[in-house]
C-alpha cells in the first residue's frame, strides 16, 4: 500500500515498515505514552500470531493501524466528552487513513476493528483485521488464549514491549479515559471499571430505560 522501509521482526512477526505504519507509530507514541504504546504494539503482535494459528489472510498494515489506534480515545489528545472511547480512536484512524489515500473498504475495516474491540462475540465473525484486533486485545488484557502462544514467543514480545504492573495501570488508564463521560459506558464493559473505581457511579439500567420510556405500555 505504501513505500516500504526496513521492517522489524518480533517473535517471528514482521512489523510493517511502510511510511503509513511509521507515521501511525509516531502518532501513537507521542499521544499515548509508554503504557498504551507498548500495549498497542503487543496487540498487533498477539493478533498477528493468532492470525497465523487460524490460517487467516489479512493486511498487516491495516491490522497494525487498528491495533495502534485502538486505545487512542483514552488519551488526552484524542478523547471526547460525548461518545465511547472506541469511537474516538476509530474516527481518528479513519481520518489518518483517508489522509494517506487508503481506500474506503480498507478504512471501514479498520474503523470497525477499533469500534468493536470491546464487544465480545461479534468481531470474531467479521473480516480478519476486525477479528484479530479483538483477539490481540483479549490476549493482552484478559489473557484469553494465553496457552496458545509458546512461552518463548510470549517472552520475546514482552521483552520488546514490557508490561510492568500492567493490570493495575491499564485499569487506571481505562478509568482516566472514561470517568468524565460515564454515560458512554451504558451497555459495555467499561461500566465495570467505573463501578469499581469511580465513587458514586450508578449504572444506567436497561430495564429502567424500558420501563420509564415514553410508551404507555
N, C-alpha and C positions, 0 to 999 in steps of 0.2 A: 504493500500500500504506500509506503514511504521509502525514501532512500535509506539504506541500512548503514549502521555503524557496527563496530565490533561488539558482539553480544557477550554476555557473561553466562556461565552455567553454574547452577547450584543444585545439588542432589540429582544431577542428570537432566535438569530442566533448563532449557535455554530461555534467558530473559530477553525479550525483544530489544534490539539495539537501534531501532529506527529513530528518526527525528521525532516522530509522534510520541513514541514511548519515552524518549529522553525528556521531552518537554512536559509530559504528564508526570514523570518522576520529579522534575524540578518544581512543578507547581505544588505537588502534594508535600514534598519535603519542606518547602517554605511555609505552607499553610498549616500543616498538621503537627509538626514536631516529631520527635523520635518514636513515641508510643504508637501513634496511629500510622506513621510511615512504615515502621517495621512490621506492624500488624498487617498492613495492606500488602506489603511485599510477600509476606508469608501466605496471605490468602491467595495470591496469584500462584505461588509455588504449590501449595496444597491442592488448589483447583486443577492445575496442570497435571499433577501426579494422579489425581482422581480421573481426569480425562484419559490418561494413558491406561489406567487399570480398566476403565469401562470401554475402551476402544472407540472413543468419541473423536470426531474430526471437528476442530474448532479453529477460529482465527486467533492466534496468540496475541496479536496487538489488541484486539477487541477485549479478550479476556483480561489482558493486562490493564487496560484503561478502566474496565469495570471494577477490577479488584482495587486499583489505586484510588479511585474516586468514591468507593462505596461508603466510606465514613466521612467524606468531606463535609457533609452537612452538620457534623458535630463541631466543626471548627469555628472560631470567632469570625473568620473572614467570610465564611460561606453560609452560616446558619441564618435562618429567617425566624420570624415570630409566628407565622400563620400556617405552616404546613409541616408534615412529617420530615424528619431529617433525611430520610432516604430520598425523598423527592428533591430536597436541596442538592444533594450530590448528583442525582440523576439529571437534573436540569443543567447543572454546571458541566457535566460530561457531554450532554447534548450540544451545549454552546461550544465547548472546546473542540469536539469532533467536527462540527459543522464548519468552524473556522479553519480547520485543516482540510476541508474538502472531502470529508468522508461521506459516503452515500447514505441515503435516507434509511435503507433497511438495516445497515450496519449500526447506524446511530440508534435506531429503535431497539435493537438487541441489547446494546449497552445500557440504554435508559432503563429498559425492563429489568435487566440483571440487577441494577442498583436499586431500583424502586421496590423489587420483590425480595431482596436478600434476607429480610426478617420475616418472611411469610412462608412458613413450612408447608410442604406438600404440593405446592404449585410449580416452583421453578424447575424441579427435577423432571417435569413432564414437558418442558419447553426446550428451546434451542440450546445447544451445548454451552454457549457462552453464558446464558442465563443460569443453566443448571450448575455450572462449575463455579461461578462466583459464590453462589449459596453454599455449595459443597465446601469451598475453601473457608468461608466464614464459619460454618458449622464445625469444621475440623478444628480451627484455631481457637474459637471461643467456647464451644460446647464439648469438644473432644469427641464428636461423632466420627467414627471410623478410625480412631487412633490406632487400633491394632492392625490396620490395613497398610500402614506405611512402615517399612523396616526401621529398626532403631537407628541404624547408621544414617539413613536418609533424614530422619527427624533431627538427629543431632547436627547434621550438616546445615540444614535450614536454620535451626535455632542459633548455631554458631555465627551464621551470616547476619541473621536478624534476631537478636536476643529478645527474650520476653521476661525480664526481671519483674517480679511481683505483678505479673500481668493480670491475674484475675481481679485483684483489688483495683488496679489502675484503670483497666478498661471499664469496669463498672463506674468508676469515678468520671471517666470521660463521657459515658452514656448519660450519667446524671447531669453533668455540667452542660451537655449539649441540648438537653430537652427540658430542664427544670423550668425554664421561662415560658414554655408552651405546653403545659400539661394536657390541654385539650386535644393535642395531636396524638396522644397515646391511646385514645379510645379504640378498642378492638385490636391492639397489637401488643407485642411482648414488652415494649418499653414501659408500659404501665407497671409492670412488676418492679422495675428499677425505682420508679418514683414512690411506689408503695413501701419499698424498703428504706429508701434514703431521704425522702422529702417529707418533713414534718407537715402534717395537716393535709396531705394529698388524699383526695377522695376520688375513687374511680367513677367514671361515668358508667352507669348500669344499663345494659342493653334492655333488660326487661322494663326498667323505669322509663326509658325513652319511648318504648312502645305504649306502655300504659298511660303515659302523660302526653301522648301526641294529640293533635287537634281532632282526630277522628272520634266520633261519639261511641263507636263500638268496634 
